[in-house]
Amino acid sequence: MNKDFGSNFKNWTGSIAFKGIVTFFLGLLILIPVGQIKSLLSEREFRMYSVKEEVIDKWGGLQYLAGPILVIPVVEHYTEVFDNKKELMVRRHYLHILPDELKISGDLESEIRKKGIYNIELYTGNFIIQGSFKGTDEPVIPYKDSEILWGEAELIIGLGDVKGLSGKVDLQWEDKGYDFEGGAGKSGIFQSGIHISLALEQDQTYSFQVKLELRGGESISFLPLGKETNVNINSNWPSPNFQGAFLPDSHNINDTDFSANWNIHALARNFPQTWLDNQIDYLTLQEGSFGVNFISPVDGYFKNHRAIKYRLMFIFIPFIALFLFEIFTKTKVHPFQYLLTGFAISMFFLLLLSISEHLNFSISYLVSAVASSLMISAYTGSVFKSKVKGLTMAGINIVLYVYLYMSLASEDYALIIGSIGLFVILAITMIITRKLNWYKL
């Protein structure tokens, strides 16, 4: 009984089915080092974002430009009863008024700063903000006894980070010039910004013009605070990414620069022209923000992430090729030799990550693919003592790497390229093995 069991076990462990199962689990085992490379990729990417955030924060931060907004104090008079005596009390509110016309034009000079191996996208923008606040009837105030203090008005402009301001900010209010002061004003609608105190009169129309120079990194966004908001941006950045609640009505993009124009009416946003206190907060205003990102649409880390998604194919197809070579040539391949081949495959992803941090991604891909293919094909030829087998493995790897590069270069068509590729690989494998008698093997 024990002799029969030992004989059957030896036959089973020597069968092609057992070898196939072992090969499959060896392929799964190779996923461990590839998983470690994926973790390293995430770590390096996080490091890149940390460096970028540090540099951008010191330069000027992620900027938005909001305003101007008129903020006017409203004094409410009411009575309270203390010890059976009525006392006159005062409570202060803030009335926010948005401009009827708002035009923002900006010329942004972008540049790339390097820190270590990382490129950081920065810009300096010269902006002109102009428009008008039209005189209206007395605003509706929901308090019986109240007074609007037009003479204590503030004009505020919200900014993402005031560190990005270069020099003073000039205001032309009607025919008079003023300088803004630091701080976002008393109402607290913005966490960061500048303001100026103005003495106004009711039912007057006021025109304004603000000139400022603002530095920032990666992006600039705007809020549609005018009844009619027009924003026009020109920049020397060649690959803008428009983002936010509104896309440009028109834009022109070429190899060296771009221009974009937005026209937004108050009906397209989710807040009114006037409100009291915190009836409308910054988060509500921010829902209507729009602008542009000054970042590369596809960077090396993103392509590395996409490449590593194909790890199963890159591991199992060479393993299948070795397995078929083993069947047709009747040459036994030790599991350790499968492991070495798998480690060589995983080295492609490590080489691609490390080299692409310093060189162009396409060049990095070519170097990594050639190095990996040469190592695997030379090892295969040595194992089977056949140059033909080595060249065949080289051809398989070349097809795989060309296929992967096509998928990386064509993001919109990656799914159909992948589906067709897998279909072709399966078809070729079925054709090659169609006459094999697996039970006899």
Residue pairs with C-beta under 8 A, 6 or more apart in sequence:
12 18
15 441
16 327
16 438
16 441
19 323
19 326
20 323
22 335
23 319
23 322
23 323
23 335
23 338
26 319
26 335
26 338
26 339
26 342
27 315
27 316
27 319
27 338
27 342
29 339
29 342
30 315
30 339
30 342
30 343
30 345
30 346
31 311
31 312
31 315
33 343
33 346
34 308
34 311
34 315
34 346
34 349
37 308
37 346
37 349
37 350
37 353
38 308
38 349
40 350
40 353
41 301
41 304
41 305
41 308
41 353
44 301
44 353
44 357
45 301
45 305
48 118
48 301
51 115
51 116
51 118
51 120
52 118
52 120
52 217
52 218
54 115
55 113
55 115
55 120
55 122
55 217
56 62
56 120
56 122
56 216
56 217
56 218
57 161
58 163
59 113
59 122
59 164
59 215
59 216
59 217
60 122
60 161
60 163
60 164
60 214
60 215
60 216
60 217
61 160
61 161
61 163
61 164
61 216
61 217
62 160
62 161
62 216
62 217
62 218
62 219
63 159
63 160
63 161
63 164
63 214
63 215
63 216
63 219
63 220
63 221
64 158
64 159
64 160
64 220
64 221
64 222
64 223
64 286
64 289
64 291
65 104
65 127
65 129
65 157
65 158
65 159
65 160
65 214
65 220
65 221
65 222
65 223
66 157
66 158
66 159
66 190
66 193
66 222
66 223
66 225
66 285
67 129
67 155
67 156
67 157
67 158
67 190
67 193
67 223
67 225
68 99
68 129
68 155
68 156
68 157
68 208
68 210
69 96
69 97
69 98
69 99
69 155
69 156
69 157
69 158
69 189
69 225
70 96
70 97
70 98
70 99
70 133
70 153
70 154
70 155
70 200
71 94
71 95
71 96
71 97
71 153
71 154
71 155
71 156
71 185
71 186
71 187
71 189
72 94
72 95
72 97
72 148
72 149
72 150
72 152
72 153
72 154
72 200
73 92
73 93
73 94
73 95
73 148
73 149
73 152
73 153
73 186
74 92
74 93
74 94
74 95
74 141
74 143
74 146
74 147
74 148
74 149
74 276
75 90
75 91
75 92
75 93
75 146
75 147
75 149
76 90
76 91
76 92
76 93
76 143
76 145
76 146
77 88
77 89
77 90
77 145
77 146
77 147
78 88
78 89
78 91
78 143
78 144
78 145
79 86
79 87
79 88
79 89
80 86
80 87
80 89
81 87
93 143
93 146
93 276
93 277
94 186
94 187
94 276
94 277
95 139
95 141
95 148
95 274
95 275
95 276
96 187
96 189
96 274
96 275
96 276
96 280
97 133
97 139
97 273
97 274
98 225
98 226
98 227
98 273
98 274
99 131
99 132
99 133
99 208
99 225
99 226
99 227
100 131
100 132
100 133
100 134
100 226
100 227
100 228
100 273
101 131
101 132
101 226
101 227
101 228
102 129
102 131
102 224
102 225
102 226
102 227
102 228
102 229
102 230
103 129
103 130
103 131
103 226
103 229
103 230
103 231
103 232
104 127
104 128
104 129
104 222
104 229
104 230
104 231
104 232
105 127
105 128
105 231
105 232
105 233
106 125
106 126
106 127
106 128
106 220
106 231
106 232
106 233
106 234
107 125
107 126
107 234
107 235
108 123
108 124
108 125
108 220
108 233
108 234
108 235
108 236
108 237
108 294
109 123
109 124
109 125
109 235
109 236
110 121
110 122
110 123
110 235
110 236
110 237
110 294
111 122
111 123
111 124
112 119
112 120
112 121
112 122
113 119
113 120
113 122
114 120
117 357
117 358
120 217
121 217
121 218
121 237
121 294
121 295
121 296
122 215
122 216
122 217
123 215
123 216
123 217
123 220
123 235
123 237
123 294
124 166
124 213
124 214
124 215
125 213
125 214
125 215
125 216
125 220
126 211
126 212
126 213
127 210
127 211
127 212
127 213
127 214
128 209
128 210
128 211
129 157
129 208
129 209
129 210
129 211
129 212
130 207
130 208
130 209
130 210
131 207
131 208
131 226
132 205
132 206
132 207
132 208
133 205
133 206
133 208
134 205
135 202
135 203
135 204
135 205
136 203
137 203
138 148
138 202
139 148
139 274
141 148
141 276
142 276
148 202
150 199
150 200
150 201
150 202
151 199
151 200
152 197
152 199
153 197
153 198
153 199
153 200
154 185
154 186
154 187
154 195
154 196
154 197
154 198
155 171
155 173
155 195
155 196
155 198
155 208
156 184
156 185
156 187
156 189
156 190
156 193
156 194
156 195
157 169
157 180
157 193
157 194
157 195
157 210
158 184
158 189
158 190
158 192
158 193
158 223
158 282
159 165
159 190
159 192
159 193
159 194
159 214
160 192
160 216
160 221
161 192
161 216
162 182
162 192
162 193
162 194
164 214
164 215
164 216
165 194
165 212
165 213
165 214
165 215
166 213
166 214
166 215
167 213
168 179
168 180
169 179
169 180
169 194
169 210
169 211
169 212
170 177
170 178
170 179
170 210
170 211
170 212
171 177
171 178
171 179
171 180
171 196
171 208
171 209
171 210
172 178
172 208
172 209
172 210
173 198
173 206
173 207
173 208
174 206
174 207
174 208
178 196
178 198
179 196
180 194
180 195
180 196
180 210
181 194
181 195
181 196
182 194
183 193
183 194
183 195
184 190
184 191
184 192
184 193
184 194
184 195
185 193
185 195
187 277
188 278
189 280
189 281
189 282
189 285
190 282
191 282
200 206
214 220
217 294
218 293
218 294
218 295
219 243
219 291
219 292
219 293
219 294
219 295
220 233
220 291
220 292
220 294
221 243
221 244
221 289
221 290
221 291
221 292
222 229
222 231
222 262
222 289
222 290
222 291
223 285
223 286
223 288
223 289
224 246
224 262
224 264
224 266
224 268
224 269
224 288
224 290
225 285
226 264
226 266
227 265
227 266
227 273
228 263
228 264
228 265
228 266
229 262
229 263
229 264
229 265
230 261
230 262
230 263
230 264
231 261
231 262
231 264
231 290
232 259
232 260
232 261
232 262
233 259
233 260
233 261
233 292
234 257
234 258
234 259
235 257
235 258
235 259
235 292
235 294
236 256
236 257
237 257
237 258
237 294
238 253
238 254
238 255
238 256
238 257
238 258
239 253
239 296
239 297
240 251
240 253
240 258
240 260
240 292
240 293
240 294
241 292
241 293
241 295
241 297
242 248
242 251
242 260
242 290
242 291
242 292
242 293
243 290
243 291
243 292
243 293
244 289
244 290
244 291
245 287
245 288
245 289
245 290
246 262
246 264
246 268
246 288
246 290
247 290
248 260
248 261
248 262
249 261
249 262
249 263
250 260
250 261
251 258
251 259
251 260
251 261
252 258
252 259
252 260
260 292
262 290
264 288
264 290
266 273
268 288
269 288
270 284
270 287
270 288
271 280
271 284
271 285
271 288
272 280
298 411
300 356
300 357
300 361
300 364
303 356
303 361
303 408
304 349
304 352
304 353
304 356
306 407
306 408
306 411
306 414
307 349
307 352
307 404
307 408
308 349
310 404
310 407
310 418
311 349
313 400
313 422
313 425
314 345
314 348
314 400
314 404
315 342
315 345
315 346
317 396
317 400
317 425
318 341
318 345
318 376
318 393
318 396
318 397
319 338
319 341
319 342
320 429
321 392
321 393
321 396
322 333
322 337
322 338
322 341
322 380
322 393
324 429
324 432
324 433
325 331
325 333
325 380
325 384
325 389
325 392
326 332
326 333
327 436
327 441
329 384
329 386
329 389
331 383
331 384
333 383
337 379
337 383
340 379
341 376
341 379
341 380
344 372
344 375
344 376
344 379
345 372
345 376
347 371
347 372
347 375
348 368
348 369
348 371
348 372
351 364
351 367
351 368
351 371
351 372
352 364
352 365
352 368
355 363
355 364
355 367
355 368
356 364
356 365
358 364
359 367
365 401
365 405
365 408
369 397
369 398
369 401
369 405
372 397
372 401
373 394
373 397
373 398
373 401
374 394
376 393
376 394
376 397
377 390
377 391
377 393
377 394
377 397
378 390
380 389
380 390
380 392
380 393
381 387
381 389
381 390
381 391
381 393
382 390
384 390
403 417
403 421
406 417
407 414
407 417
407 418
407 421
408 414
410 417
